Amino acid sequence: MTFPGQQPGIAPPYEPTLPRPSARGRLVGLLLTLVALALLAGVGYGIVTTLRNQEAAPEAAATGTATTAGIPPIDAAVAAACAANKQAVALAVQAYLAQHRTPPQGADDRARIQVLVTAGYLRTAPPTDDGYQILVSASGQVSATHC
């Protein structure tokens, strides 16, 4: 086989060609790129968070809401626990209503919550010594005090 402009008996000039990457190779390259970008984003997020905490520390110390090593004040933690416990009890009451077609019955709020624990809708009753209390009315309404 001869090429245009080629003399018979002389080999054509050698032109090295690189093999085309396979689809698998392109996918691996893309995944490695995404992993590298995710690592960079994580490092950047950590740096930004640290800088923001350092900027907020003097202000928090001046206002009396200082935190220890990024831990929020106790009041915020108790409020978050109260909200989470209230939501858990509300979901348990809804599940109880769906199965029994009546709200949990008991003499008072603690007794109604204990019915939910005994029936397996709650693992344990919410604590009462954290400055708040979860209430369940006779009609199944869930509320909280000091939350």
C-alpha positions as semicolon CSV with decimal commas, in nm:
position;residue;x (nm);y (nm);z (nm)
1;M;0,000;0,000;0,000
2;T;0,136;0,336;-0,094
3;F;0,035;0,682;0,015
4;P;0,009;0,988;-0,207
5;G;0,351;1,136;-0,260
6;Q;0,526;0,821;-0,138
7;Q;0,793;0,655;-0,340
8;P;0,746;0,285;-0,394
9;G;0,950;0,072;-0,156
10;I;1,004;0,349;0,102
11;A;0,810;0,333;0,429
12;P;0,587;0,625;0,519
13;P;0,714;0,856;0,790
14;Y;0,645;0,726;1,142
15;E;0,386;0,926;1,333
16;P;0,334;0,800;1,688
17;T;-0,025;0,798;1,805
18;L;-0,145;0,775;2,162
19;P;-0,411;0,519;2,237
20;R;-0,752;0,668;2,302
21;P;-0,859;0,638;2,664
22;S;-1,134;0,388;2,722
23;A;-1,467;0,480;2,876
24;R;-1,355;0,313;3,200
25;G;-1,040;0,523;3,206
26;R;-1,239;0,843;3,155
27;L;-1,476;0,744;3,436
28;V;-1,190;0,670;3,676
29;G;-1,032;1,005;3,589
30;L;-1,360;1,185;3,651
31;L;-1,409;1,010;3,986
32;L;-1,055;1,096;4,096
33;T;-1,117;1,458;4,003
34;L;-1,441;1,465;4,203
35;V;-1,269;1,310;4,506
36;A;-0,992;1,569;4,488
37;L;-1,247;1,852;4,466
38;A;-1,444;1,711;4,760
39;L;-1,127;1,695;4,971
40;L;-1,041;2,053;4,882
41;A;-1,395;2,165;4,966
42;G;-1,378;1,987;5,302
43;V;-1,047;2,146;5,391
44;G;-1,176;2,487;5,282
45;Y;-1,493;2,445;5,488
46;G;-1,289;2,352;5,795
47;I;-1,068;2,657;5,755
48;V;-1,363;2,893;5,709
49;T;-1,546;2,745;6,010
50;T;-1,237;2,782;6,228
51;L;-1,189;3,143;6,122
52;R;-1,555;3,227;6,189
53;N;-1,537;3,068;6,536
54;Q;-1,224;3,268;6,615
55;E;-1,395;3,590;6,506
56;A;-1,706;3,513;6,712
57;A;-1,516;3,423;7,030
58;P;-1,437;3,781;7,145
59;E;-1,795;3,891;7,075
60;A;-1,940;3,595;7,264
61;A;-1,712;3,660;7,561
62;A;-1,828;4,022;7,572
63;T;-2,199;3,929;7,562
64;G;-2,172;3,640;7,808
65;T;-2,263;3,367;7,558
66;A;-1,913;3,224;7,528
67;T;-1,882;2,862;7,424
68;T;-1,621;2,604;7,509
69;A;-1,446;2,450;7,206
70;G;-1,741;2,515;6,977
71;I;-2,000;2,369;7,215
72;P;-2,313;2,587;7,224
73;P;-2,439;2,728;7,555
74;I;-2,639;2,494;7,779
75;D;-2,964;2,683;7,717
76;A;-2,940;2,616;7,344
77;A;-2,865;2,248;7,403
78;V;-3,161;2,209;7,640
79;A;-3,390;2,387;7,394
80;A;-3,275;2,156;7,114
81;A;-3,328;1,848;7,333
82;C;-3,672;1,972;7,430
83;A;-3,772;2,025;7,067
84;A;-3,638;1,682;6,967
85;N;-3,819;1,509;7,254
86;K;-4,142;1,693;7,176
87;Q;-4,121;1,582;6,812
88;A;-4,046;1,221;6,913
89;V;-4,346;1,212;7,147
90;A;-4,568;1,371;6,882
91;L;-4,466;1,104;6,630
92;A;-4,528;0,832;6,888
93;V;-4,876;0,971;6,960
94;Q;-4,953;0,979;6,586
95;A;-4,841;0,617;6,547
96;Y;-5,046;0,516;6,851
97;L;-5,352;0,697;6,710
98;A;-5,308;0,527;6,373
99;Q;-5,306;0,182;6,528
100;H;-5,548;0,220;6,820
101;R;-5,777;0,497;6,681
102;T;-5,770;0,666;7,020
103;P;-5,503;0,873;7,197
104;P;-5,306;0,712;7,480
105;Q;-5,515;0,705;7,798
106;G;-5,384;0,783;8,144
107;A;-5,449;0,984;8,457
108;D;-5,196;1,255;8,367
109;D;-4,933;1,351;8,110
110;R;-4,664;1,122;8,252
111;A;-4,906;0,827;8,257
112;R;-4,999;0,887;7,891
113;I;-4,631;0,903;7,796
114;Q;-4,571;0,582;7,993
115;V;-4,847;0,416;7,786
116;L;-4,644;0,505;7,474
117;V;-4,329;0,355;7,630
118;T;-4,509;0,037;7,740
119;A;-4,666;-0,005;7,394
120;G;-4,322;0,028;7,232
121;Y;-4,374;0,362;7,057
122;L;-4,104;0,530;7,270
123;R;-3,787;0,366;7,401
124;T;-3,787;0,578;7,719
125;A;-3,990;0,865;7,857
126;P;-3,840;1,211;7,805
127;P;-3,654;1,343;8,111
128;T;-3,831;1,577;8,351
129;D;-3,526;1,714;8,533
130;D;-3,383;1,923;8,247
131;G;-3,601;2,229;8,311
132;Y;-3,874;2,139;8,062
133;Q;-4,160;1,894;8,048
134;I;-4,332;1,724;7,753
135;L;-4,710;1,713;7,795
136;V;-4,965;1,487;7,622
137;S;-5,326;1,593;7,666
138;A;-5,617;1,351;7,690
139;S;-5,702;1,439;7,328
140;G;-5,349;1,350;7,210
141;Q;-5,213;1,704;7,170
142;V;-4,840;1,729;7,248
143;S;-4,691;2,043;7,402
144;A;-4,389;2,141;7,609
145;T;-4,324;2,375;7,899
146;H;-4,016;2,600;7,918
147;C;-3,900;2,495;7,575
